[in-house]
Amino acid sequence: MQAHDEPYTSYIESVLSLCSRVNKDMSEADKIKQVLKGVREDAFQLLVTKAPATITDVVSLCRSLQDARNSRINHRTVSPSLSASLTAVNDFDSLRILIRDVIREELVRAGLTLP
């Protein structure tokens, strides 16, 4: 299974390495099936829809997906409420309180309980 933070290409390389250990003559179709068994859901949906014929096609599609994900993650914006709060911070104590509030909100959003 692909780890949540594992890049698609690293996962594919690991699967291909295992495939070659098991059967050096494994067909492209069987290699693709092995990759599909444990790849993350978003890549699985893309690959099933596009039906790549070769591992090279699989890698290319996954790289495009990773690039799109990286682009999306890098362009997150600051929420208007946080932006307004930051402009209102005048001193160290206010900043500390704001940081504490943001951390609490993120913990609650992540489903973690506060002590």
TIFIDO-327269 format. One record per residue (C-alpha): residue number from 1; residue in one letter; y negated, x, z. Coordinates in nm, 4 decimals. Layout:
N
<rec seq="NUM" type="A" north="Y" east="X" up="Z"/>
...
END
This chain:
115
<rec seq="1" type="M" north="0.0000" east="0.0000" up="0.0000"/>
<rec seq="2" type="Q" north="-0.3464" east="0.1188" up="-0.0850"/>
<rec seq="3" type="A" north="-0.5617" east="0.1809" up="0.2198"/>
<rec seq="4" type="H" north="-0.8848" east="-0.0191" up="0.2459"/>
<rec seq="5" type="D" north="-1.1061" east="0.2869" up="0.1953"/>
<rec seq="6" type="E" north="-0.8737" east="0.4761" up="-0.0426"/>
<rec seq="7" type="P" north="-1.0134" east="0.5257" up="-0.3937"/>
<rec seq="8" type="Y" north="-0.8122" east="0.3574" up="-0.6677"/>
<rec seq="9" type="T" north="-0.7474" east="0.6847" up="-0.8497"/>
<rec seq="10" type="S" north="-0.6090" east="0.8518" up="-0.5361"/>
<rec seq="11" type="Y" north="-0.3743" east="0.5597" up="-0.4817"/>
<rec seq="12" type="I" north="-0.2590" east="0.5666" up="-0.8453"/>
<rec seq="13" type="E" north="-0.1989" east="0.9434" up="-0.8304"/>
<rec seq="14" type="S" north="0.0120" east="0.8987" up="-0.5163"/>
<rec seq="15" type="V" north="0.2199" east="0.6240" up="-0.6770"/>
<rec seq="16" type="L" north="0.2720" east="0.8286" up="-0.9937"/>
<rec seq="17" type="S" north="0.3811" east="1.1270" up="-0.7871"/>
<rec seq="18" type="L" north="0.6408" east="0.9124" up="-0.6116"/>
<rec seq="19" type="C" north="0.7517" east="0.7639" up="-0.9442"/>
<rec seq="20" type="S" north="0.8142" east="1.1085" up="-1.0901"/>
<rec seq="21" type="R" north="1.0171" east="1.2072" up="-0.7831"/>
<rec seq="22" type="V" north="1.2349" east="0.8986" up="-0.8200"/>
<rec seq="23" type="N" north="1.2686" east="0.8991" up="-1.1997"/>
<rec seq="24" type="K" north="1.1010" east="1.1565" up="-1.4226"/>
<rec seq="25" type="D" north="1.1711" east="0.9342" up="-1.7251"/>
<rec seq="26" type="M" north="1.0203" east="0.6143" up="-1.5808"/>
<rec seq="27" type="S" north="0.8570" east="0.4000" up="-1.8480"/>
<rec seq="28" type="E" north="0.4843" east="0.3280" up="-1.8545"/>
<rec seq="29" type="A" north="0.5569" east="-0.0390" up="-1.7872"/>
<rec seq="30" type="D" north="0.7595" east="0.0458" up="-1.4756"/>
<rec seq="31" type="K" north="0.4891" east="0.2841" up="-1.3510"/>
<rec seq="32" type="I" north="0.2306" east="0.0095" up="-1.3942"/>
<rec seq="33" type="K" north="0.4536" east="-0.2322" up="-1.2015"/>
<rec seq="34" type="Q" north="0.4770" east="0.0182" up="-0.9168"/>
<rec seq="35" type="V" north="0.0983" east="0.0593" up="-0.9083"/>
<rec seq="36" type="L" north="0.0518" east="-0.3190" up="-0.9047"/>
<rec seq="37" type="K" north="0.2821" east="-0.3599" up="-0.6053"/>
<rec seq="38" type="G" north="0.0404" east="-0.2038" up="-0.3589"/>
<rec seq="39" type="V" north="-0.3026" east="-0.1838" up="-0.5190"/>
<rec seq="40" type="R" north="-0.5842" east="-0.3716" up="-0.3441"/>
<rec seq="41" type="E" north="-0.6313" east="-0.7355" up="-0.4386"/>
<rec seq="42" type="D" north="-0.9513" east="-0.6913" up="-0.6417"/>
<rec seq="43" type="A" north="-0.7913" east="-0.4263" up="-0.8634"/>
<rec seq="44" type="F" north="-0.4692" east="-0.6273" up="-0.8850"/>
<rec seq="45" type="Q" north="-0.6586" east="-0.9294" up="-1.0188"/>
<rec seq="46" type="L" north="-0.8425" east="-0.7147" up="-1.2733"/>
<rec seq="47" type="L" north="-0.5254" east="-0.5412" up="-1.3914"/>
<rec seq="48" type="V" north="-0.3263" east="-0.8626" up="-1.4214"/>
<rec seq="49" type="T" north="-0.6088" east="-1.0182" up="-1.6234"/>
<rec seq="50" type="K" north="-0.6588" east="-0.7186" up="-1.8542"/>
<rec seq="51" type="A" north="-0.2848" east="-0.6352" up="-1.8883"/>
<rec seq="52" type="P" north="-0.3216" east="-0.2612" up="-1.9553"/>
<rec seq="53" type="A" north="-0.0430" east="-0.1070" up="-2.1656"/>
<rec seq="54" type="T" north="-0.0636" east="0.2468" up="-2.0266"/>
<rec seq="55" type="I" north="-0.1362" east="0.4245" up="-1.7014"/>
<rec seq="56" type="T" north="-0.4401" east="0.5759" up="-1.8717"/>
<rec seq="57" type="D" north="-0.5698" east="0.2220" up="-1.9273"/>
<rec seq="58" type="V" north="-0.4986" east="0.1370" up="-1.5617"/>
<rec seq="59" type="V" north="-0.6944" east="0.4408" up="-1.4424"/>
<rec seq="60" type="S" north="-0.9829" east="0.3605" up="-1.6768"/>
<rec seq="61" type="L" north="-1.0069" east="0.0000" up="-1.5560"/>
<rec seq="62" type="C" north="-0.9867" east="0.1060" up="-1.1918"/>
<rec seq="63" type="R" north="-1.2551" east="0.3703" up="-1.2403"/>
<rec seq="64" type="S" north="-1.4833" east="0.1071" up="-1.3909"/>
<rec seq="65" type="L" north="-1.4132" east="-0.1225" up="-1.0970"/>
<rec seq="66" type="Q" north="-1.4805" east="0.1583" up="-0.8474"/>
<rec seq="67" type="D" north="-1.8066" east="0.2448" up="-1.0235"/>
<rec seq="68" type="A" north="-1.9131" east="-0.1195" up="-1.0058"/>
<rec seq="69" type="R" north="-1.8229" east="-0.1391" up="-0.6356"/>
<rec seq="70" type="N" north="-2.0097" east="0.1841" up="-0.5604"/>
<rec seq="71" type="S" north="-2.3134" east="0.0608" up="-0.7494"/>
<rec seq="72" type="R" north="-2.3135" east="-0.2640" up="-0.5534"/>
<rec seq="73" type="I" north="-2.2737" east="-0.0935" up="-0.2162"/>
<rec seq="74" type="N" north="-2.5530" east="0.1538" up="-0.2860"/>
<rec seq="75" type="H" north="-2.8034" east="-0.1206" up="-0.3674"/>
<rec seq="76" type="R" north="-2.7915" east="-0.3230" up="-0.0471"/>
<rec seq="77" type="T" north="-3.1307" east="-0.4451" up="0.0598"/>
<rec seq="78" type="V" north="-3.2820" east="-0.4743" up="0.4034"/>
<rec seq="79" type="S" north="-3.2945" east="-0.8341" up="0.5208"/>
<rec seq="80" type="P" north="-3.6443" east="-0.9856" up="0.5383"/>
<rec seq="81" type="S" north="-3.6096" east="-1.0541" up="0.9114"/>
<rec seq="82" type="L" north="-3.5160" east="-0.6923" up="0.9839"/>
<rec seq="83" type="S" north="-3.7966" east="-0.5687" up="0.7623"/>
<rec seq="84" type="A" north="-4.0476" east="-0.7868" up="0.9479"/>
<rec seq="85" type="S" north="-3.9098" east="-0.6702" up="1.2818"/>
<rec seq="86" type="L" north="-3.9416" east="-0.3054" up="1.1839"/>
<rec seq="87" type="T" north="-4.3058" east="-0.3454" up="1.0915"/>
<rec seq="88" type="A" north="-4.3741" east="-0.5059" up="1.4303"/>
<rec seq="89" type="V" north="-4.2238" east="-0.2183" up="1.6322"/>
<rec seq="90" type="N" north="-4.5021" east="-0.0415" up="1.8206"/>
<rec seq="91" type="D" north="-4.3266" east="0.1721" up="2.0776"/>
<rec seq="92" type="F" north="-3.9993" east="0.3347" up="2.1736"/>
<rec seq="93" type="D" north="-3.8855" east="0.0530" up="2.4050"/>
<rec seq="94" type="S" north="-3.9360" east="-0.2079" up="2.1343"/>
<rec seq="95" type="L" north="-3.7389" east="0.0050" up="1.8895"/>
<rec seq="96" type="R" north="-3.4539" east="0.0466" up="2.1385"/>
<rec seq="97" type="I" north="-3.4402" east="-0.3309" up="2.1942"/>
<rec seq="98" type="L" north="-3.4431" east="-0.3947" up="1.8191"/>
<rec seq="99" type="I" north="-3.1597" east="-0.1467" up="1.7600"/>
<rec seq="100" type="R" north="-2.9571" east="-0.3018" up="2.0419"/>
<rec seq="101" type="D" north="-3.0080" east="-0.6501" up="1.8927"/>
<rec seq="102" type="V" north="-2.9041" east="-0.5359" up="1.5458"/>
<rec seq="103" type="I" north="-2.5906" east="-0.3690" up="1.6837"/>
<rec seq="104" type="R" north="-2.5001" east="-0.6837" up="1.8779"/>
<rec seq="105" type="E" north="-2.5440" east="-0.8970" up="1.5652"/>
<rec seq="106" type="E" north="-2.3228" east="-0.6625" up="1.3642"/>
<rec seq="107" type="L" north="-2.0528" east="-0.6621" up="1.6332"/>
<rec seq="108" type="V" north="-2.0529" east="-1.0410" up="1.6419"/>
<rec seq="109" type="R" north="-2.0403" east="-1.0534" up="1.2613"/>
<rec seq="110" type="A" north="-1.7417" east="-0.8151" up="1.2679"/>
<rec seq="111" type="G" north="-1.5686" east="-1.0467" up="1.5138"/>
<rec seq="112" type="L" north="-1.5788" east="-0.8055" up="1.8057"/>
<rec seq="113" type="T" north="-1.6512" east="-0.9249" up="2.1566"/>
<rec seq="114" type="L" north="-1.9196" east="-0.7719" up="2.3701"/>
<rec seq="115" type="P" north="-1.8339" east="-0.6349" up="2.7169"/>
END
